[in-house]
Amino acid sequence: MERAATERSGSLAAASMQHADLVPVLGADRPLLTIWATSPRPEQLNAGAPADATIRAAKSTPDGFEDVLDLVSARLDGAFPAAAGLVVVADRTQVLLAEPLPDAPRADLVRVDPLPSLAPLLEHRQSQVPFVIVVCDRQGADVYFSSDGGEPSAVDVPGADGPITKIAAGGWSQRRYQQRAENTWEATAGDIAAEVVRLATEVRPRVVLVGGDARTTALVCERLPNDLADLVRELPGSRADDGSAERRNHQVRRWIDTAVAEDTVRVLRAFDRERGQGERAADGPAATLASLREGRVDVLCLHDDPDDQRTAWYLVDDPALVAVDRADLEGLGVGEPREGRLADVAIRAAIGTGAAIRIVPAASPVQDRMGAILRW
């Protein structure tokens, strides 16, 4: 128990997420319309092709969602083209969830079922890692930060008072002028580092990205504590408005994507280790759902292929009561089991029992696209 708690409170907590805000959507005992939509290509924008195609597909469903389709269409139109994709969940009267995605979902999808299909939304959320970004020069720094990887806030760190340029004055005073400039640079770097430390306490960043003037950058990094220095990655470009912002933003995305991939690797290594010890891992759908039923799952590891139509069984009134075989639930004598897509049943059970979820690649050590790291 102690080892599992330690693991969860450290690297796995940073790499996995719980989604308590989705409980109301998952608790709906009525048909739900789930849509995964991809943003239109530029040449399609005027035609409104993706929204139109999605609405046409939704109209063809047999469950009578006509009254809500105007609301769904408005969400699609409002999200694009700023977002690369959108996940929508609606019942027959209202949109329950509409979350933009920075990357397109694996496929466009229109599905009606009492259980929504939320894997692309979960995958998007796990890519939103907290960060601190520092762009500095000898006059101060612009510091951007986010605790959830979303739209960043910003603070300005002004430079310290004093000369910032070394002057080749010559004679006995030259060294004194140069030292004053060095002292100003170091004071500015100290102020920037102190602000980064303060923000890191609040944000708990997964990555700290630092760029700008090379000398100031080095001085700032020297003043960071070891735990933050280990998170530092270098950014190109300068603080000046010199056209380097686009290149820097591209590198920011690359470093964040790298951090996300590292988190996934960390979870899968923990899964592999626990499976090898035969104690705290469940491998494959049957073992994973049995562990969810027992409340033992700490982190659900799942790859959801939208074409995967495997099913499992669940009870409406208790998200923990799930099984691959209907007989396993009927034997409990606690209600009438319902059938749903395997991935959707597992996601509902994980969220309902407080487990974290990690969406993993298809090529992973997890058997049949589903496994779990266990609490005990």
N, C-alpha and C positions, 0 to 999 in steps of 0.2 A: 504493500500500500504506500509506504513512504517513497519508494523509488518512482512509482507511477505519478504520485503527486509532484515530486521534484521535476520529473520530465515535463509534465503538463505545464507547470508554472514557469518553465524556462523556454526552451526552443520550440516545443510543440504549441505552446500558447501563442507564440508569435506567428506560427506557421498555419494555424487553423482558426476557424471562426465559428461562433455560435450565431444563431439567427432568430432570436426570440421575437423580433418584430414580424416574422412571417407566420407565427402561430395562428393569428385570426384567419389568415387566408387558408391555411391547412386544415382548420377546424370546420370549414364549410361543408355541410352534408347536402350538397346539391351539385348539379352539373356546373362545371366551370369551363370557360373558354380560355385556353392558353395559346398565346401567339409568340413565336420567335420571328422577328422581322429584321431584315438587313436593309441598311440605308441605301437609297438609290444611287446609281452611278450618275456623274454630272449630266450626261446626255439624257437621263431619265427624269431629271428634276421637274421640268415643266409638265411632263406627261403624268406625273404622280403614279408611275407604274407600280412600285412595290406596295404602296398603300392600297391602290385599287385592286391589285391582285390578292392581297391579304383579305380585304373585305369581301371580295368575290368568293374566296375560299371559305371564309367564315359563314357567308350566307348559305353555302351548300351544306352546312352541318344540319343534322335533323332535330336539334334541340331548341330551336326557336329563340335565337339571340338577336333577332332583328331590332328590338327596341334599344339595344345597347351599342349597336354598330356605329352609329354616328359619334358616340363618345369615344369608341375605340379609334375610329378614323381620325378624330381630332388629336388624340395622343400620338398617333403615328405621324401626322403632318407636323405636329409641334416638335417632335424629337429630331426629325431629319431636316437638313443633312448634317446638323452639328454632331449627332451621335452616329456611331458605326452600326449600331443595332439597337433593338428594343425588345424587352420582355413585358408582355401585358397579360394580366389575369383579370377576367371579368365574370360576373354572374349575369343573369338575364336582365338586370336592371342597372348595374353600376360597374365601373372599373374599380377593382379592388387593389390593383398594383400595376404600376407602369414605371419601369426602371430602365433608363438609357444605358447602353453598353459602349465602352470605348473601342471594342473589337467586335466584329460581326459574329453572330452565333454560328455553330457548326453547320446549321441548315436552317432554312425557313420552315416554319411549322405552324399548323393550325390544328389544335387537338381539343376535344371536349371529353371531360372525365371529371368525376368528383375530386380527384387528386390533381393539382396543377403540376406541370413539369418545370422545375426551377433550376436545373443544373447550370444553364448558361449564366443565370443571375448569380449563383453562388460562385462560379468561376470568375466572374467579373469582380465580385466583392473581394475575393482572396487576392486579386491583383492590385487592390488599393492599399498598398502598404504605407505606413506613416514615414515621413521623411523630413529632413531639413536640408535646404539648399542655400549655399552661401556664395555670393558673387562679390568679390572684394577688390579694393585697390588701396592706395596709400591715403585716401581721403575718407575711408569708411567702407561700409558694406550694405548691400541689400540682402536680407535674409528672408527666405520663404519657407513656410512650414505647414504641415498638415498632420493631424493625428489619425486620420482615416484614409489618407491617400487621395482625398477628393480635392476640391478647389482650394488652393493654398491661401493662407493669410501671409502678410508681409510686415516686416519691421525694418526701419532704417537705423543703422548704427553709424553715427557721425564719427569723423576722425578726431583724434586728440589734437589739442592746441599745440602749435609749434611748427617749425619748418618741415616740409615734406620733400624738398629737393636738395640734394647735395650740391654745393657751390664750389667750383674750383677757384677759390679766392687767391690761392697762393700764399706763401709766407707762413709765419707761425700760427695764424688763425685758421688755416684751412682745416686742420684736424678737428678743431673745436666746432666749426660749422657742420662738418660731416657727422660728428657724434650727435649733435642736436637733431639732425634729420633721422639718424638711426634710432634715437630715443623716441622720437615722435612715431616712427613706424611701429616700434615695439609696443608703445602705449596703445596705439590704434588696434594692433593685433590682439593685445590683451583684452580690450573692450569687446572686440568681435567674438573672441573665444568665450568670454564670460556670458555673452548673450546666447551663443550656441549651447553652452552647458545649461543655462536657465531653460531654454526652450526644450532641450532634450529631456529634462525632468518632467516637463508637461506632456510632450508629444510621444516620448519613447520611440525614437525613430528606428526604422529597420536599416536605413542607409542615410549617410551624411555626405552630401555632394558639395565639393568646394572648387571654385574656379575664380579666375581673374588674374590680377597681378601676381607674378610668380613669387616675388619676395614676400609680399604680404601673406599669400597663401601658405608659404612655408612657415612663417612666424605664427600664424593662427594654428596650424596643425601641431606645432611644437607645444602649444599651450593647452591642448585638449587632454583630458584624462585618457588613460589607456583604453577604457571600454568604448569611448567615442572615437578615438583615433583608429581603432580597428574597423570602424564602420565607414571611414572616409574613403571616398572615391573621387578621382580628379575629373573636372569638367573643362572643356575647351572654351576659348573666347575670353573677352574682357568685360569689364563693367560698363565701358563706354558704348554709346549707340553707334556701333561700327559694323552692323550687319551680322554679328556673330551669334545673336540670340537664337536664330533658327537652328544653327548647328548645335548650340548648347542644349536647346530643348530636346532635340533628337537624342543626344547622349543621355540626358536625364531619363528619357523613356527606356533607353537600353539598360541603364544601370538598375532602374526599378524592375524591369522584366527579369534581369539577372537575379535580383534579390528574391523575386517571386519563385523563380525556378529553383534557387537554392533552398527556399523554404519547403518546396515540394520534395526535393531530394532528402531533406532532413527528416520529413515525415516518413517517407518510404524506407529510409535506412532504419528508423526506429521500428517501423512495422516489421522489416526483415529480421532485425535483431530479436524482437520479442517472439516472432514466429519460430526462429531458430531455437530459442530457449523453451519453446512449448508452453509458455505460461500466459502471456498477456497479448495474444493476437488471435483474431478469428480470420480464417482465410476461406473465401468463397461465399456465395449468397446464403446457403443454408446455415453455416456456422455464424455468419454475421448477423442474420436476422434472429437466430437463437440468442445471441449475446445482447442484441437490442431488447429482446423480450425480457431478459434478466436484468436490464438496466446497467450492464457492464461496459458499454461502449464509451470510450473516451474520445476517440477520433474515428469517424467513418471515412474510409478511403474509397472513392467511387469514380468510375469513368462511365459517363452516360452517353451512349451512342443513340441519336434520335431514332434510328431504325430498329433499335433493340426492343422487341415486343414481349420479352419474357415477363411473366406475371408472378405476383405473390399475393398473400392474403393478409387482411388487416381488419381490426374492429374500429368502428367509427368512434366509439366512446372512450377508447384507451389507445393512444398512439404507440404504446409500448407493445401491444399485443399484435405481433406480426409473425409470419411464418411463410416458408416456401410451400409447404403442404397444408392444405385446408384442414386435414385431420388433426394437425397439431393444435389448431385453435378450437376445433369442435370438441376435442377431448377436454378442454378446460371448462366447457359448459357455461360460458359467460356471455354469449350473444351470437348473432348471425354474422359470420365472416363475409367480407366484401373482397372482390378481386380487383387488383390494380396493377399498373406497370411496376415491375420490380424496383427500378431505380426510384420512382416516385414514392413507393411504399417505404423504402429505406430512408429517403430524405425526410419524409414526414416523421418517422419513428425517431430519427436522430435528433431533429429539432425538438420534438415533443418530450424527449428524455434528457435534454440538456447536453447532448453530445456535440462536439465540434465536427465540422465536415471539411474534408480536403478533396477537391476534384483533381484527379490524377490522370496522367496520359494513359492511352490504351496499352502502350508498351511499358508495363510496370510489373513488379513482382507480385502484384495482387492477382489472385486466381479469379478468373471469370469476371473481371472488372469490379470486384467488390471485396472489401476486407475491412478490418478494424483493429485499432490499437485499443486494448481494454484497460479499464480502471483497476481491475484486480483479476 
